[in-house]
Amino acid sequence: MTRIFSGVKPTGHLTLGNYLGAMRRWVETDQHRADGLFCVVDLHALTVAHDPARVRRLSRQTATLLLAAGLDPELCTVFVQSHVDEHTRLSYLLECTASDGELRRMIQYKEKSALAVRSGESVRLSLLTYPVLMAADILVYGTDEVPVGDDQAQHVELTRDLAVRFNQRYGHTFTVPKAVHPGVAARVMDLQDPTSKMGKSHRSGAGIVYLLDDPDQVRRKIMRAVTDSGTGVVHDREAGPGVTNLLEILAACSGGNPEELAGVYESYGALKRDTADAVVELLRPVRERHAELAADAGYVDDVLRKGAERAGGLARPRVDAAYAAIGLLPR
């Protein structure tokens, strides 16, 4: 059975972009067709300055939302990264396989380190090395497929390179995974800056629809979305990024085609109203189920405990094999 792995970093509240770009596919398709492992990658939240209490709170909220969105523990494995020691055990071996140069070429390292410097903060070593931990997250499970957005494709390529290099140097140990890219609305953009991704870590939430926003907040944000002067309702990312973003969100919510939908609307207002209604209805069952699960912390804890036990059982033999292959004495 095909094995897939994907993770969510608890650095902010999950957004409509997270749901349409990844989570819905995990729920509707991936957990049914494959052996799916879905992880709250909390160790990745430590690469920049953070509030420990907030990381804990967001980690639990993220896990709860994954379940609220429809991930079924009977069909897939839901767990927290730091609960499975094999991730960090393998990460060091992969650091011994990677080169300084290829890590410094990573686009996200360049962008985030530059932002840290501009903010007067020091750049943590983990910001440079976390793509290796990400590779360990994937390789430790013998993953075949990694569902990712375009912004993570470079990390999967690094993972593939490290797997091939390790296998060539020390003997076949790892499956070489491939990235799988979802289709429409894989990259939902910020409603106030439609040239930027709708990211959960943005300081201003004016252009971000969060999964736990109430219906009035959702409608207000979408009705205030930036549109494009003089272009009309057209699906054209270059000429009309704001309207195109709304069309793609509506298409993803309704199962329509964004180019066809562009021919339906004569005004921005009507497009915004229909998009807002569609998003509200899409997120309603997620919000309601989250409220139920949040009131039953014991259930969520049990799911995460059992998930970590299964994940650890899958990972341990492969990491032990990697330790032996690279030349370390067995325990």
Secondary structure in CASP SS format (residue, H / E / C, confidence):
PFRMAT SS
TARGET T0000
AUTHOR 0000-0000-0000
METHOD secondary structure of the structure
MODEL  1
M C 1.00
T C 1.00
R E 1.00
I E 1.00
F E 1.00
S E 1.00
G E 1.00
V E 1.00
K C 1.00
P C 1.00
T C 1.00
G C 1.00
H C 1.00
L C 1.00
T E 1.00
L H 1.00
G H 1.00
N H 1.00
Y H 1.00
L H 1.00
G H 1.00
A H 1.00
M H 1.00
R H 1.00
R H 1.00
W H 1.00
V H 1.00
E H 1.00
T H 1.00
D H 1.00
Q H 1.00
H H 1.00
R H 1.00
A C 1.00
D E 1.00
G E 1.00
L E 1.00
F E 1.00
C E 1.00
V E 1.00
V C 1.00
D H 1.00
L H 1.00
H H 1.00
A H 1.00
L H 1.00
T C 1.00
V C 1.00
A C 1.00
H C 1.00
D C 1.00
P H 1.00
A H 1.00
R H 1.00
V H 1.00
R H 1.00
R H 1.00
L H 1.00
S H 1.00
R H 1.00
Q H 1.00
T H 1.00
A H 1.00
T H 1.00
L H 1.00
L H 1.00
L H 1.00
A H 1.00
A H 1.00
G C 1.00
L C 1.00
D C 1.00
P C 1.00
E C 1.00
L C 1.00
C C 1.00
T E 1.00
V E 1.00
F E 1.00
V E 1.00
Q H 1.00
S H 1.00
H H 1.00
V C 1.00
D C 1.00
E H 1.00
H H 1.00
T H 1.00
R H 1.00
L H 1.00
S H 1.00
Y H 1.00
L H 1.00
L H 1.00
E H 1.00
C C 1.00
T C 1.00
A C 1.00
S C 1.00
D H 1.00
G H 1.00
E H 1.00
L H 1.00
R H 1.00
R C 1.00
M C 1.00
I H 1.00
Q H 1.00
Y H 1.00
K H 1.00
E H 1.00
K H 1.00
S H 1.00
A H 1.00
L H 1.00
A H 1.00
V H 1.00
R H 1.00
S C 1.00
G C 1.00
E C 1.00
S C 1.00
V C 1.00
R C 1.00
L H 1.00
S H 1.00
L H 1.00
L H 1.00
T H 1.00
Y H 1.00
P H 1.00
V H 1.00
L H 1.00
M H 1.00
A H 1.00
A H 1.00
D H 1.00
I H 1.00
L H 1.00
V C 1.00
Y C 1.00
G C 1.00
T C 1.00
D C 1.00
E E 1.00
V E 1.00
P E 1.00
V C 1.00
G C 1.00
D H 1.00
D H 1.00
Q H 1.00
A H 1.00
Q H 1.00
H H 1.00
V H 1.00
E H 1.00
L H 1.00
T H 1.00
R H 1.00
D H 1.00
L H 1.00
A H 1.00
V H 1.00
R H 1.00
F H 1.00
N H 1.00
Q H 1.00
R H 1.00
Y H 1.00
G C 1.00
H C 1.00
T C 1.00
F C 1.00
T C 1.00
V C 1.00
P C 1.00
K E 1.00
A E 1.00
V E 1.00
H C 1.00
P C 1.00
G C 1.00
V C 1.00
A C 1.00
A C 1.00
R C 1.00
V C 1.00
M E 1.00
D C 1.00
L C 1.00
Q C 1.00
D C 1.00
P C 1.00
T C 1.00
S C 1.00
K E 1.00
M C 1.00
G C 1.00
K C 1.00
S C 1.00
H C 1.00
R C 1.00
S C 1.00
G C 1.00
A C 1.00
G C 1.00
I C 1.00
V C 1.00
Y E 1.00
L C 1.00
L C 1.00
D C 1.00
D C 1.00
P H 1.00
D H 1.00
Q H 1.00
V H 1.00
R H 1.00
R H 1.00
K H 1.00
I H 1.00
M H 1.00
R C 1.00
A C 1.00
V C 1.00
T C 1.00
D C 1.00
S C 1.00
G C 1.00
T C 1.00
G C 1.00
V C 1.00
V C 1.00
H C 1.00
D C 1.00
R C 1.00
E C 1.00
A C 1.00
G C 1.00
P H 1.00
G H 1.00
V H 1.00
T H 1.00
N H 1.00
L H 1.00
L H 1.00
E H 1.00
I H 1.00
L H 1.00
A H 1.00
A H 1.00
C H 1.00
S H 1.00
G C 1.00
G C 1.00
N C 1.00
P H 1.00
E H 1.00
E H 1.00
L H 1.00
A H 1.00
G C 1.00
V C 1.00
Y C 1.00
E C 1.00
S C 1.00
Y H 1.00
G H 1.00
A H 1.00
L H 1.00
K H 1.00
R H 1.00
D H 1.00
T H 1.00
A H 1.00
D H 1.00
A H 1.00
V H 1.00
V H 1.00
E H 1.00
L H 1.00
L H 1.00
R H 1.00
P H 1.00
V H 1.00
R H 1.00
E H 1.00
R H 1.00
H H 1.00
A H 1.00
E H 1.00
L H 1.00
A H 1.00
A C 1.00
D C 1.00
A H 1.00
G H 1.00
Y H 1.00
V H 1.00
D H 1.00
D H 1.00
V H 1.00
L H 1.00
R H 1.00
K H 1.00
G H 1.00
A H 1.00
E H 1.00
R H 1.00
A H 1.00
G H 1.00
G H 1.00
L H 1.00
A H 1.00
R H 1.00
P H 1.00
R H 1.00
V H 1.00
D H 1.00
A H 1.00
A H 1.00
Y H 1.00
A H 1.00
A H 1.00
I H 1.00
G C 1.00
L C 1.00
L C 1.00
P C 1.00
R C 1.00
END
